Amino acid sequence: MRNLKRILRLSDSDVKEAIEEIKYTLSELQQNGTLPPEFSPHELTDDPWKGWQEYHILDDLLVVNLKVEKNHIIWLTTITTHHELRKGPFK
């Protein structure tokens, strides 16, 4: 997560807020299997992300994950923006 500032051009305060929200949301997902509505959690429906889930932190910062029900394991794949997500698979 050290690269959030450089890659996504976030301010120091946004990086700090993003990290705290990511920690909180991953804990919520692991413990409860769901997130509060303010994070707009939803399943992605377009290829290549079909079946993955996404939720929002900050304004346009997305966390893409695949939740595996068994053992409450969450596979976090990326932290990105809407613009980058629409480009397709990451290289």
Summary of the structure (lengths in Angstrom):
residues: 91
radius of gyration: 12.9
end to end distance: 18.2
largest distance: 36.9
contacts: 218
relative contact order: 0.17
helix: 41%
strand: 25%
